[in-house]
Amino acid sequence: MQNIPLYAIVNGFLERHLCVLNLQQMKPKFLFLCLLLSSIGLSAFAQKTAPQDKKIHLTETTTTLVVEDDITVILTDSKADYLSVEGDPKAVLATIVDGQLTLSARKSYGGSNVTVYVPAGHLSKVFLNGTGNLTSSDVLSNQKIKIYLASEAKINVKSKGAVSVETQDDIQFVRGR
């Protein structure tokens, strides 16, 4: 046991009191409390940062991708028959007709916090009609992929083959690194 001085202001005067603490009994309780609080904090952090991931099955081979709204699209070097949605899957509407996959944001949800992973193994054309982002997770194996810009968007697509970009007259394409 240790005597620890404790100072307190009583009726406007600083008084010194001796407080007797048994540090041997307090250490295990203190350590347990610290471990408990840190595990609660880490589990709360993990719940906030874990993405909600949903796979959407593609009913046919996709050769053309149309992105209508502010959606982040990441092309994967894959020929998978599904796309993955990170974030709220209800925020994105995906339709496929005659090999054309169209992604649009549902108005009630917005698409700015949604990332869609699209297999690019069969893609040859991408139309960006919204102000989203188009990137590739890996270097794509496509021989040729053509990107059409109808609005301001960010593009960072890497491919072993040719990547070409066309814009409407009022959109300026600035080539980066």
Backbone as ProteinMPNN parsed JSONL, in Angstrom:
{"seq_chain_A": "MQNIPLYAIVNGFLERHLCVLNLQQMKPKFLFLCLLLSSIGLSAFAQKTAPQDKKIHLTETTTTLVVEDDITVILTDSKADYLSVEGDPKAVLATIVDGQLTLSARKSYGGSNVTVYVPAGHLSKVFLNGTGNLTSSDVLSNQKIKIYLASEAKINVKSKGAVSVETQDDIQFVRGR", "coords_chain_A": {"N_chain_A": [[0.828, -1.17, 0.0], [0.346, 2.265, -0.664], [0.861, 5.616, 0.324], [-0.584, 8.331, -1.102], [-0.338, 11.681, -1.921], [-3.139, 13.829, -2.02], [-4.637, 16.573, -3.387], [-7.036, 19.025, -2.717], [-9.537, 21.478, -3.217], [-11.139, 23.052, -0.744], [-13.717, 24.897, 0.462], [-12.543, 27.161, -0.736], [-9.88, 26.961, -0.032], [-6.737, 25.386, -0.526], [-6.205, 22.147, 0.254], [-4.271, 19.514, 1.652], [-4.464, 16.084, 1.463], [-3.988, 12.735, 2.524], [-4.132, 9.91, 0.607], [-4.885, 6.565, 0.604], [-3.936, 3.979, -1.353], [-4.253, 0.766, -2.776], [-2.204, -0.411, -4.897], [-1.557, -2.876, -6.015], [-3.958, -4.293, -6.113], [-5.366, -2.725, -7.867], [-4.121, -2.787, -10.404], [-4.755, -5.214, -12.019], [-7.51, -4.785, -12.474], [-7.501, -2.322, -13.757], [-6.023, -2.924, -16.092], [-7.75, -4.825, -17.251], [-9.98, -3.204, -17.745], [-8.867, -1.402, -19.612], [-8.27, -3.164, -21.762], [-10.858, -4.052, -22.382], [-12.136, -1.655, -23.189], [-10.547, -0.974, -25.419], [-11.038, -3.155, -27.128], [-13.765, -2.847, -27.617], [-13.721, -0.394, -28.929], [-12.205, -1.062, -31.233], [-13.874, -2.983, -32.447], [-16.091, -1.418, -33.041], [-14.931, 0.347, -34.86], [-14.254, -1.446, -36.91], [-16.801, -2.204, -37.756], [-17.715, 0.157, -38.876], [-15.999, 0.585, -41.063], [-16.059, -1.673, -42.672], [-16.891, -2.687, -45.856], [-20.061, -2.965, -47.479], [-20.666, -5.526, -49.494], [-21.915, -6.611, -52.537], [-22.789, -8.995, -54.962], [-23.714, -8.902, -58.332], [-25.246, -10.815, -60.673], [-24.375, -11.256, -64.057], [-26.255, -11.614, -66.915], [-25.497, -12.031, -69.501], [-22.693, -11.84, -71.817], [-20.693, -8.992, -71.482], [-19.946, -6.351, -73.547], [-20.007, -3.663, -73.853], [-19.978, -0.832, -71.762], [-21.969, 1.455, -70.033], [-21.992, 4.312, -68.153], [-24.031, 6.199, -66.287], [-24.3, 8.148, -64.208], [-22.912, 9.845, -61.287], [-20.872, 7.713, -60.423], [-18.451, 5.563, -59.083], [-16.382, 3.522, -60.899], [-14.587, 0.574, -61.131], [-12.557, -1.165, -63.185], [-11.921, -4.582, -63.616], [-9.439, -7.057, -64.323], [-10.8, -9.408, -65.561], [-12.99, -12.058, -66.598], [-15.335, -12.564, -65.405], [-18.728, -13.505, -64.538], [-20.207, -11.7, -63.094], [-20.761, -8.601, -61.348], [-19.433, -6.533, -58.755], [-20.715, -4.676, -56.036], [-19.731, -2.163, -53.958], [-20.628, -0.68, -51.039], [-23.851, 0.782, -50.682], [-25.903, -1.409, -52.197], [-28.416, -0.903, -53.203], [-28.287, 1.586, -54.234], [-27.448, 1.603, -56.82], [-28.487, 1.008, -60.119], [-28.412, -1.605, -62.275], [-28.507, -2.601, -65.558], [-28.723, -4.884, -68.282], [-28.613, -5.24, -71.723], [-28.477, -6.744, -74.795], [-25.641, -7.132, -74.612], [-24.811, -4.724, -73.573], [-24.027, -3.121, -70.695], [-25.577, -1.083, -68.414], [-25.067, 1.311, -65.977], [-26.558, 3.108, -63.444], [-27.368, 5.684, -61.072], [-29.691, 5.358, -58.501], [-32.137, 7.738, -57.937], [-33.124, 8.293, -55.348], [-31.126, 7.397, -53.698], [-28.576, 8.213, -54.58], [-25.254, 8.053, -55.977], [-22.695, 8.551, -55.123], [-21.243, 7.413, -53.016], [-20.716, 4.872, -53.757], [-19.055, 2.095, -55.128], [-18.433, 0.318, -58.035], [-17.381, -2.749, -59.191], [-16.357, -3.903, -62.206], [-16.09, -6.576, -64.439], [-13.7, -6.575, -66.978], [-12.925, -8.141, -69.062], [-14.195, -8.73, -71.53], [-14.869, -6.263, -72.463], [-15.081, -3.604, -74.835], [-15.885, -1.042, -75.298], [-16.521, 1.938, -73.442], [-18.792, 4.16, -72.109], [-18.904, 7.215, -70.603], [-21.178, 9.016, -69.137], [-21.672, 10.47, -66.954], [-20.369, 12.205, -64.014], [-18.462, 10.596, -62.821], [-15.853, 8.313, -61.666], [-13.457, 6.404, -63.416], [-11.479, 3.681, -63.222], [-8.828, 1.225, -63.312], [-8.277, -1.841, -61.659], [-6.135, -3.479, -62.025], [-3.604, -4.052, -64.534], [-5.192, -4.187, -67.529], [-6.088, -6.882, -69.736], [-7.155, -6.45, -72.193], [-7.231, -6.087, -75.77], [-7.982, -3.782, -77.055], [-9.556, -0.895, -75.913], [-12.079, 1.464, -75.878], [-12.88, 4.652, -74.746], [-15.524, 6.818, -74.181], [-16.193, 10.126, -73.512], [-18.704, 12.088, -72.157], [-19.066, 13.915, -70.309], [-17.542, 15.643, -67.52], [-15.112, 13.666, -66.093], [-13.051, 11.426, -64.193], [-10.345, 9.509, -65.258], [-8.412, 6.596, -65.078], [-7.093, 4.256, -66.478], [-5.395, 1.311, -67.118], [-3.896, -0.715, -69.547], [-2.775, -3.596, -71.362], [-3.186, -3.489, -73.999], [-4.408, -1.155, -76.485], [-5.652, 1.96, -75.351], [-8.074, 4.233, -75.957], [-9.413, 7.554, -76.018], [-12.306, 9.411, -76.529], [-13.98, 12.515, -76.838], [-16.839, 14.684, -76.337], [-17.489, 17.715, -78.171], [-17.446, 19.934, -76.384], [-16.069, 19.059, -74.197], [-12.963, 18.818, -72.677], [-10.157, 16.805, -72.967], [-7.588, 15.951, -70.861], [-4.504, 14.616, -70.846], [-2.907, 12.658, -68.463], [-0.233, 11.379, -66.467]], "CA_chain_A": [[0.0, 0.0, 0.0], [1.085, 3.511, -0.768], [0.18, 6.867, 0.651], [-0.441, 9.271, -2.208], [-0.952, 12.96, -1.55], [-4.262, 14.26, -2.821], [-4.922, 17.972, -3.107], [-8.41, 19.389, -3.012], [-9.92, 22.821, -2.8], [-12.286, 22.98, 0.155], [-14.088, 26.247, 0.918], [-11.626, 28.155, -1.264], [-8.515, 26.713, 0.428], [-6.105, 24.175, -1.031], [-5.873, 21.274, 1.367], [-3.561, 18.29, 1.278], [-4.955, 14.895, 2.145], [-3.299, 11.509, 2.134], [-5.067, 8.908, 0.078], [-4.245, 5.257, 0.662], [-4.344, 3.153, -2.491], [-3.598, -0.524, -2.91], [-1.925, -0.48, -6.331], [-1.539, -4.271, -6.442], [-5.323, -4.689, -6.434], [-5.899, -1.889, -8.947], [-3.498, -3.089, -11.695], [-5.53, -6.125, -12.875], [-8.782, -4.167, -12.844], [-7.193, -1.275, -14.724], [-5.659, -3.577, -17.351], [-8.962, -5.406, -17.805], [-10.78, -2.102, -18.259], [-8.212, -0.908, -20.831], [-8.486, -4.15, -22.822], [-12.264, -4.031, -22.73], [-12.43, -0.436, -23.959], [-9.884, -1.012, -26.722], [-11.721, -4.114, -28.0], [-15.027, -2.228, -28.035], [-13.378, 0.633, -29.923], [-11.791, -1.701, -32.482], [-15.018, -3.605, -33.114], [-16.91, -0.338, -33.596], [-14.213, 0.825, -36.038], [-14.381, -2.452, -37.956], [-18.151, -2.165, -38.284], [-17.892, 1.357, -39.687], [-15.195, 0.588, -42.271], [-16.267, -2.864, -43.487], [-17.82, -2.369, -46.926], [-21.163, -3.869, -47.772], [-20.313, -5.981, -50.823], [-22.961, -7.439, -53.129], [-22.505, -9.41, -56.323], [-24.853, -8.903, -59.254], [-24.982, -11.755, -61.763], [-24.583, -10.743, -65.414], [-26.959, -12.652, -67.672], [-24.86, -12.23, -70.8], [-21.362, -11.255, -71.955], [-20.747, -7.532, -71.584], [-18.925, -5.766, -74.42], [-20.124, -2.21, -73.744], [-20.367, -0.338, -70.442], [-22.472, 2.823, -70.026], [-22.112, 4.83, -66.787], [-24.913, 7.355, -66.452], [-24.302, 9.137, -63.132], [-21.701, 9.979, -60.478], [-20.581, 6.398, -59.855], [-17.062, 5.14, -59.23], [-16.299, 2.208, -61.536], [-13.238, 0.008, -61.191], [-12.508, -2.29, -64.119], [-11.042, -5.66, -63.175], [-8.939, -7.889, -65.411], [-11.522, -10.649, -65.323], [-14.114, -12.363, -67.485], [-16.358, -13.091, -64.493], [-20.12, -13.268, -64.949], [-20.862, -10.888, -62.065], [-20.08, -7.382, -60.921], [-19.542, -6.347, -57.309], [-21.06, -3.325, -55.603], [-19.238, -1.84, -52.622], [-21.483, 0.395, -50.566], [-25.256, 0.393, -50.672], [-26.237, -1.943, -53.524], [-29.687, -0.337, -53.669], [-28.013, 2.89, -54.825], [-27.083, 1.436, -58.229], [-29.353, 0.222, -60.985], [-27.61, -2.223, -63.335], [-29.31, -3.3, -66.56], [-27.928, -5.381, -69.402], [-29.404, -5.541, -72.913], [-27.658, -6.97, -75.996], [-24.224, -6.969, -74.307], [-24.535, -3.39, -73.045], [-24.31, -2.972, -69.272], [-25.799, 0.316, -68.052], [-25.06, 1.576, -64.542], [-27.075, 4.431, -63.104], [-27.658, 5.871, -59.648], [-31.105, 5.578, -58.172], [-32.25, 9.126, -57.464], [-33.367, 8.386, -53.905], [-29.931, 7.004, -52.955], [-27.352, 8.861, -55.044], [-24.245, 7.028, -56.224], [-21.349, 9.046, -54.849], [-20.545, 6.571, -52.054], [-20.806, 3.516, -54.27], [-18.028, 1.675, -56.072], [-18.86, -0.88, -58.76], [-16.276, -3.479, -59.823], [-16.884, -4.476, -63.437], [-15.106, -7.376, -65.171], [-13.445, -5.91, -68.257], [-12.343, -9.102, -69.993], [-14.844, -8.688, -72.845], [-15.238, -4.878, -72.796], [-14.371, -2.887, -75.897], [-16.316, 0.357, -75.258], [-17.044, 2.472, -72.183], [-19.383, 5.484, -72.258], [-19.049, 7.906, -69.328], [-22.126, 10.115, -69.304], [-21.776, 11.143, -65.656], [-19.135, 12.812, -63.51], [-17.846, 9.612, -61.935], [-14.452, 7.925, -61.825], [-13.22, 5.125, -64.075], [-10.098, 3.24, -63.029], [-8.645, -0.222, -63.409], [-7.605, -2.363, -60.469], [-4.914, -4.102, -62.528], [-3.396, -3.793, -65.956], [-6.182, -4.988, -68.244], [-5.562, -7.702, -70.834], [-7.887, -6.132, -73.422], [-6.411, -5.627, -76.882], [-8.362, -2.404, -77.352], [-10.719, -0.403, -75.183], [-12.345, 2.845, -76.276], [-13.649, 5.35, -73.719], [-16.21, 8.001, -74.691], [-16.534, 11.056, -72.436], [-19.758, 13.053, -72.459], [-19.111, 14.796, -69.151], [-16.268, 15.645, -66.809], [-14.906, 12.448, -65.317], [-11.641, 11.074, -63.966], [-10.036, 8.211, -65.857], [-7.071, 6.049, -64.857], [-7.212, 2.884, -66.958], [-4.148, 0.759, -67.639], [-4.161, -1.911, -70.33], [-1.679, -4.081, -72.204], [-3.554, -3.078, -75.348], [-4.627, 0.274, -76.733], [-6.744, 2.659, -74.674], [-8.296, 5.509, -76.635], [-10.447, 8.367, -75.389], [-12.966, 10.389, -77.383], [-14.824, 13.42, -76.054], [-17.718, 15.572, -77.074], [-16.789, 18.946, -78.534], [-17.282, 20.874, -75.285], [-15.3, 18.418, -73.124], [-11.532, 18.789, -72.976], [-9.457, 15.68, -72.374], [-6.217, 16.28, -70.488], [-3.789, 13.365, -70.592], [-2.033, 12.71, -67.297], [1.036, 10.63, -66.558]], "C_chain_A": [[0.876, 1.237, 0.0], [0.216, 4.661, -0.328], [0.456, 7.844, -0.474], [-1.092, 10.575, -1.793], [-2.051, 13.335, -2.534], [-4.586, 15.687, -2.418], [-6.352, 18.265, -3.521], [-8.661, 20.807, -2.542], [-11.211, 22.684, -2.001], [-12.535, 24.371, 0.706], [-13.075, 27.299, 0.487], [-10.184, 27.969, -0.826], [-8.009, 25.399, -0.145], [-5.675, 23.334, 0.162], [-5.195, 20.028, 0.839], [-4.101, 17.157, 2.138], [-4.113, 13.717, 1.696], [-4.344, 10.491, 1.74], [-4.322, 7.589, 0.06], [-4.818, 4.403, -0.468], [-3.574, 1.851, -2.473], [-3.394, -0.75, -4.409], [-1.911, -1.915, -6.844], [-2.94, -4.751, -6.818], [-5.871, -3.912, -7.626], [-5.343, -2.267, -10.314], [-4.328, -4.057, -12.532], [-6.852, -5.52, -13.334], [-8.561, -3.097, -13.909], [-6.849, -1.881, -16.083], [-6.883, -4.192, -18.027], [-9.836, -4.324, -18.431], [-10.192, -1.544, -19.554], [-8.431, -1.868, -21.997], [-9.935, -4.156, -23.298], [-12.604, -2.826, -23.594], [-11.773, -0.463, -25.326], [-10.569, -2.012, -27.65], [-13.064, -3.571, -28.468], [-14.76, -1.185, -29.116], [-12.99, 0.026, -31.25], [-12.963, -2.357, -33.191], [-15.951, -2.551, -33.703], [-16.26, 0.218, -34.856], [-14.369, -0.158, -37.192], [-15.781, -2.437, -38.557], [-18.366, -0.957, -39.173], [-17.178, 1.252, -41.02], [-15.413, -0.639, -43.154], [-17.289, -2.558, -44.583], [-18.911, -3.429, -47.055], [-20.973, -4.269, -49.232], [-21.401, -6.915, -51.342], [-22.576, -7.758, -54.565], [-23.798, -9.429, -57.122], [-24.467, -9.771, -60.45], [-25.298, -11.102, -63.111], [-25.159, -11.87, -66.267], [-26.36, -12.912, -69.044], [-23.497, -11.545, -70.808], [-21.481, -9.762, -72.215], [-19.602, -7.023, -72.446], [-18.908, -4.245, -74.342], [-20.602, -1.855, -72.349], [-20.802, 1.112, -70.588], [-22.65, 3.227, -68.565], [-22.845, 6.152, -66.874], [-24.73, 8.459, -65.399], [-22.953, 9.172, -62.427], [-21.452, 8.68, -59.722], [-19.105, 6.107, -60.08], [-17.056, 3.718, -59.767], [-14.836, 1.792, -61.588], [-13.307, -1.218, -62.098], [-11.514, -3.323, -63.603], [-10.622, -6.486, -64.382], [-9.517, -9.293, -65.251], [-12.599, -10.819, -66.384], [-15.258, -12.967, -66.668], [-17.755, -12.737, -64.997], [-20.891, -12.514, -63.867], [-20.08, -9.601, -61.878], [-20.324, -7.23, -59.429], [-19.833, -4.888, -57.009], [-20.573, -3.162, -54.17], [-19.969, -0.587, -52.16], [-22.912, -0.103, -50.571], [-25.656, -0.111, -52.056], [-27.555, -1.41, -54.073], [-29.478, 1.001, -54.376], [-27.742, 2.806, -56.321], [-28.102, 0.564, -58.937], [-28.49, -0.296, -62.129], [-28.55, -2.97, -64.275], [-28.395, -3.749, -67.693], [-28.862, -5.801, -70.529], [-28.446, -5.64, -74.095], [-26.171, -6.678, -75.736], [-23.841, -5.606, -73.768], [-24.991, -3.322, -71.586], [-24.426, -1.484, -68.965], [-25.882, 0.423, -66.536], [-25.579, 2.984, -64.31], [-27.383, 4.468, -61.617], [-29.155, 6.049, -59.471], [-31.203, 6.937, -57.495], [-32.417, 9.229, -55.961], [-32.132, 8.036, -53.084], [-28.707, 7.822, -53.327], [-26.28, 7.794, -55.2], [-22.853, 7.405, -55.791], [-20.578, 8.189, -53.851], [-20.549, 5.111, -52.481], [-19.665, 3.274, -55.252], [-18.495, 0.375, -56.706], [-17.632, -1.467, -59.458], [-16.838, -4.243, -61.009], [-15.796, -5.308, -64.102], [-14.949, -6.82, -66.587], [-12.904, -6.854, -69.32], [-12.916, -9.06, -71.388], [-15.176, -7.264, -73.293], [-14.408, -4.336, -73.958], [-14.73, -1.406, -75.904], [-16.839, 0.708, -73.872], [-17.548, 3.884, -72.46], [-19.554, 6.077, -70.864], [-19.927, 9.125, -69.545], [-22.317, 10.896, -68.011], [-20.421, 11.673, -65.224], [-18.395, 11.875, -62.57], [-16.364, 9.411, -62.199], [-14.397, 6.563, -62.508], [-11.753, 4.79, -63.908], [-10.038, 1.738, -63.285], [-7.873, -0.687, -62.178], [-6.258, -2.976, -60.827], [-4.68, -3.592, -63.945], [-4.322, -4.743, -66.704], [-5.536, -5.73, -69.408], [-6.247, -7.413, -72.168], [-6.926, -5.691, -74.519], [-6.703, -4.173, -77.202], [-9.593, -2.06, -76.524], [-10.864, 1.082, -75.508], [-13.267, 3.472, -75.237], [-14.211, 6.629, -74.322], [-16.623, 8.862, -73.504], [-17.615, 12.02, -72.899], [-19.886, 14.073, -71.337], [-17.726, 14.789, -68.508], [-16.184, 14.41, -65.937], [-13.409, 12.229, -65.155], [-11.418, 9.661, -64.482], [-8.603, 7.838, -65.509], [-7.137, 4.563, -65.186], [-5.888, 2.465, -67.566], [-4.458, -0.554, -68.341], [-2.917, -2.301, -71.105], [-1.916, -3.675, -73.654], [-3.754, -1.572, -75.432], [-5.823, 0.779, -75.933], [-6.896, 3.994, -75.388], [-9.47, 6.218, -75.97], [-10.981, 9.346, -76.411], [-13.873, 11.233, -76.506], [-15.805, 14.142, -76.969], [-16.982, 16.88, -77.288], [-16.525, 19.861, -77.348], [-16.526, 20.287, -74.081], [-13.845, 18.347, -73.559], [-10.9, 17.624, -72.239], [-8.015, 16.066, -72.115], [-5.538, 14.975, -70.102], [-2.828, 13.583, -69.425], [-0.748, 11.945, -67.548], [0.911, 9.412, -67.393]], "O_chain_A": [[1.969, 1.265, 0.566], [-0.992, 4.687, -0.567], [1.613, 8.149, -0.765], [-2.246, 10.594, -1.366], [-1.894, 13.171, -3.743], [-4.786, 15.974, -1.238], [-6.815, 17.798, -4.562], [-8.056, 21.27, -1.574], [-12.24, 22.253, -2.524], [-11.66, 24.956, 1.346], [-12.775, 28.222, 1.243], [-9.329, 28.762, -1.221], [-8.752, 24.422, -0.241], [-4.869, 23.774, 0.983], [-5.489, 19.547, -0.255], [-4.184, 17.258, 3.362], [-3.582, 13.721, 0.586], [-5.314, 10.252, 2.46], [-3.211, 7.523, -0.465], [-6.02, 4.144, -0.527], [-2.377, 1.834, -2.188], [-4.296, -1.221, -5.103], [-2.228, -2.145, -8.011], [-3.088, -5.538, -7.752], [-6.759, -4.403, -8.324], [-6.039, -2.083, -11.313], [-4.594, -3.744, -13.693], [-7.264, -5.731, -14.474], [-9.345, -2.981, -14.852], [-7.328, -1.405, -17.113], [-7.035, -4.089, -19.244], [-10.371, -4.509, -19.524], [-10.932, -1.245, -20.491], [-8.745, -1.431, -23.104], [-10.195, -4.254, -24.497], [-13.282, -2.959, -24.613], [-12.376, -0.02, -26.303], [-10.675, -1.751, -28.849], [-13.46, -3.813, -29.608], [-15.49, -1.107, -30.104], [-13.393, 0.53, -32.298], [-13.046, -2.298, -34.418], [-16.54, -2.773, -34.761], [-16.957, 0.53, -35.822], [-14.593, 0.254, -38.33], [-15.929, -2.64, -39.762], [-19.128, -1.035, -40.137], [-17.675, 1.767, -42.021], [-14.976, -0.633, -44.305], [-18.43, -2.208, -44.281], [-18.704, -4.611, -46.78], [-21.108, -3.427, -50.12], [-21.766, -7.887, -50.68], [-22.095, -6.891, -55.294], [-24.833, -9.905, -56.656], [-23.489, -9.495, -61.145], [-26.345, -10.479, -63.283], [-24.593, -12.962, -66.321], [-26.686, -13.914, -69.682], [-23.185, -10.763, -69.91], [-22.266, -9.323, -73.056], [-18.432, -7.232, -72.126], [-17.923, -3.608, -74.716], [-21.512, -2.487, -71.813], [-20.094, 1.915, -71.196], [-23.373, 2.565, -67.821], [-22.345, 7.112, -67.461], [-24.995, 9.622, -65.703], [-21.974, 8.602, -62.908], [-21.776, 8.56, -58.541], [-18.574, 6.378, -61.157], [-17.646, 2.817, -59.171], [-13.968, 2.548, -62.025], [-14.02, -2.18, -61.813], [-10.402, -2.981, -63.202], [-11.37, -6.597, -65.353], [-8.822, -10.232, -64.862], [-13.058, -9.848, -66.987], [-16.043, -13.771, -67.171], [-17.936, -11.799, -65.773], [-22.104, -12.681, -63.743], [-18.896, -9.52, -62.203], [-21.311, -7.742, -58.901], [-19.279, -3.985, -57.635], [-20.953, -3.924, -53.281], [-19.926, 0.447, -52.828], [-23.146, -1.307, -50.473], [-25.74, 0.68, -52.996], [-27.786, -1.46, -55.281], [-30.386, 1.498, -55.042], [-27.799, 3.818, -57.019], [-28.524, -0.474, -58.426], [-27.903, 0.492, -62.871], [-29.293, -3.856, -63.853], [-27.417, -3.077, -68.021], [-29.776, -6.602, -70.333], [-27.687, -4.707, -74.359], [-25.517, -6.04, -76.561], [-22.661, -5.351, -73.528], [-26.177, -3.449, -71.283], [-23.499, -0.716, -69.218], [-26.661, -0.279, -65.892], [-25.091, 3.94, -64.912], [-27.624, 3.439, -60.986], [-29.798, 6.801, -60.205], [-30.433, 7.242, -56.583], [-31.899, 10.164, -55.351], [-32.084, 8.341, -51.892], [-27.874, 8.1, -52.464], [-26.394, 6.723, -54.603], [-21.907, 6.663, -56.056], [-19.348, 8.238, -53.845], [-20.401, 4.216, -51.648], [-19.349, 4.121, -56.088], [-18.902, -0.556, -56.011], [-16.939, -0.781, -60.21], [-17.687, -5.12, -60.849], [-14.69, -4.812, -64.316], [-15.931, -6.62, -67.301], [-12.467, -6.402, -70.379], [-12.198, -9.328, -72.351], [-15.708, -7.073, -74.386], [-13.204, -4.576, -74.052], [-13.983, -0.592, -76.446], [-17.502, -0.094, -73.215], [-16.808, 4.713, -72.989], [-20.266, 5.513, -70.033], [-19.477, 10.141, -70.074], [-23.051, 11.884, -67.986], [-19.445, 11.601, -65.971], [-17.764, 12.33, -61.616], [-15.711, 10.22, -62.859], [-15.197, 5.677, -62.208], [-10.882, 5.515, -64.389], [-11.062, 1.076, -63.451], [-6.945, -0.022, -61.717], [-5.341, -2.984, -60.006], [-5.462, -2.803, -64.476], [-4.244, -5.959, -66.531], [-4.558, -5.262, -69.991], [-5.949, -8.066, -73.168], [-5.934, -5.013, -74.251], [-5.805, -3.417, -77.574], [-10.546, -2.836, -76.448], [-9.905, 1.85, -75.425], [-14.302, 2.904, -74.888], [-13.475, 7.427, -74.902], [-17.317, 8.394, -72.601], [-17.458, 12.693, -73.917], [-20.712, 14.984, -71.405], [-16.85, 14.022, -68.907], [-17.08, 14.14, -65.138], [-12.604, 12.789, -65.899], [-12.186, 8.743, -64.192], [-7.692, 8.656, -65.629], [-7.225, 3.72, -64.294], [-5.328, 3.16, -68.414], [-5.182, -1.399, -67.815], [-2.103, -1.45, -71.464], [-0.975, -3.534, -74.435], [-3.322, -0.821, -74.558], [-6.86, 0.12, -75.849], [-5.962, 4.795, -75.422], [-10.385, 5.589, -75.439], [-10.212, 10.034, -77.084], [-14.463, 10.735, -75.548], [-15.631, 14.203, -78.186], [-15.957, 17.127, -76.652], [-15.479, 20.509, -77.301], [-16.368, 20.959, -73.062], [-13.529, 17.881, -74.654], [-11.083, 17.47, -71.031], [-7.297, 16.462, -73.033], [-5.945, 14.309, -69.15], [-2.054, 14.539, -69.396], [-0.246, 11.872, -68.67], [1.886, 8.68, -67.566]]}, "name": "protein", "num_of_chains": 1, "seq": "MQNIPLYAIVNGFLERHLCVLNLQQMKPKFLFLCLLLSSIGLSAFAQKTAPQDKKIHLTETTTTLVVEDDITVILTDSKADYLSVEGDPKAVLATIVDGQLTLSARKSYGGSNVTVYVPAGHLSKVFLNGTGNLTSSDVLSNQKIKIYLASEAKINVKSKGAVSVETQDDIQFVRGR"}
